[in-house]
Amino acid sequence: MAICDTESIRDCIATGSLPDIDPHPVVILLLAPFIVIFGWAAWMEFRRWWLYGPSENKRSAFPINEDAPSYEPPPEEDADSAPPDQDNEQERRND
C-alpha cells in the first residue's frame, strides 16, 4: 500500500499508486440500516408507481381560500375577568 503525502499527491496520482481505501466495518454497520431503509422505501415507491401510475395529488394546483375558517387563538383574558380559583368555587357551592 502506497502512502502519499500532501506534497507528493500529484506524483501518486500520476503513477496510479493511490492508497487503497478499506471501508471500516463500524462505518458499514452504522450506515447499513439507513441504506436498507432507503432502498426499501425506493422499492415501495417504485412498486406503487408501477401498479397505480404517477401520483394524482393535485392539491397544490388549487388556490388557497383566504376566506375559509381558520384557527384563531382565544382572546387574552384580563385579570378582572379571570375565572375564580378552585377554593372560591368550592366555597360558592357550599353556600
matplotlib code that plots the C-alpha trace (Angstrom):
import matplotlib.pyplot as plt

x = [0.0, 1.5, 1.5, 1.1, 1.9, 0.0, 3.2, 3.6, -0.1, 0.4, 3.2, 0.9, -1.9, 0.5, 1.9, -1.5, -0.3, -3.1, -3.6, -6.3, -9.2, -10.6, -14.1, -14.1, -16.6, -18.1, -18.9, -20.6, -22.6, -23.7, -24.7, -26.3, -29.7, -30.1, -29.2, -31.6, -34.5, -33.8, -33.6, -36.9, -38.7, -37.4, -38.6, -42.1, -42.5, -41.4, -43.8, -46.6, -45.8, -45.6, -49.0, -51.0, -49.2, -48.0, -49.5, -52.7, -52.5, -53.4, -53.8, -51.0, -52.8, -55.7, -55.5, -55.7, -59.1, -58.4, -62.0, -62.0, -62.3, -59.0, -57.7, -57.6, -56.2, -58.7, -58.6, -56.3, -58.2, -57.8, -57.1, -60.7, -62.3, -60.1, -62.0, -62.2, -59.8, -60.8, -61.1, -63.6, -65.6, -65.9, -67.0, -69.7, -71.0, -71.2, -73.1]
y = [0.0, 3.3, 6.3, 9.7, 13.0, 16.1, 17.4, 14.3, 13.7, 14.7, 12.1, 9.5, 10.3, 10.3, 6.9, 5.5, 4.4, 5.9, 4.2, 1.6, 2.7, -0.1, 0.5, 0.3, -2.3, 0.1, 2.6, -0.1, -1.3, 2.3, 3.1, -0.3, 0.4, 3.7, 2.2, -0.7, 1.6, 4.0, 1.1, -0.4, 3.0, 3.4, -0.1, 0.5, 3.8, 2.3, -0.6, 1.9, 3.9, 0.7, -0.6, 2.7, 5.2, 8.6, 10.4, 12.3, 14.6, 17.9, 19.8, 22.2, 23.2, 24.8, 28.4, 28.9, 30.2, 33.3, 33.4, 29.9, 29.5, 29.1, 28.7, 31.9, 31.8, 32.7, 36.3, 37.1, 37.4, 40.3, 39.8, 41.0, 38.5, 35.6, 32.5, 32.2, 29.9, 26.4, 27.3, 30.0, 27.7, 25.2, 27.9, 29.1, 25.6, 25.2, 28.4]
z = [0.0, -1.0, 1.3, -0.3, 1.4, 0.5, -1.2, -3.4, -4.2, -7.8, -8.1, -6.6, -9.0, -12.0, -11.0, -10.1, -6.7, -4.6, -1.2, -1.1, 0.9, 3.0, 4.4, 8.1, 9.5, 12.0, 9.4, 7.3, 10.3, 11.1, 7.5, 6.7, 8.4, 6.6, 3.2, 3.7, 4.8, 1.9, -0.6, 0.8, 0.5, -3.0, -3.9, -2.4, -4.2, -7.5, -7.0, -6.2, -9.3, -11.4, -10.2, -10.0, -12.2, -11.2, -8.2, -8.9, -5.9, -7.4, -4.1, -4.8, -8.1, -6.2, -4.8, -1.0, 0.1, 2.2, 3.4, 4.8, 8.6, 10.3, 13.8, 15.8, 19.3, 22.1, 23.3, 26.2, 29.5, 31.8, 35.5, 36.3, 34.0, 35.0, 36.3, 40.1, 41.9, 42.8, 46.5, 45.8, 43.6, 46.4, 48.9, 46.5, 46.2, 49.9, 50.4]

ax = plt.figure().add_subplot(projection="3d")
ax.plot(x, y, z, "-o")
ax.set_aspect("equal")
plt.show()
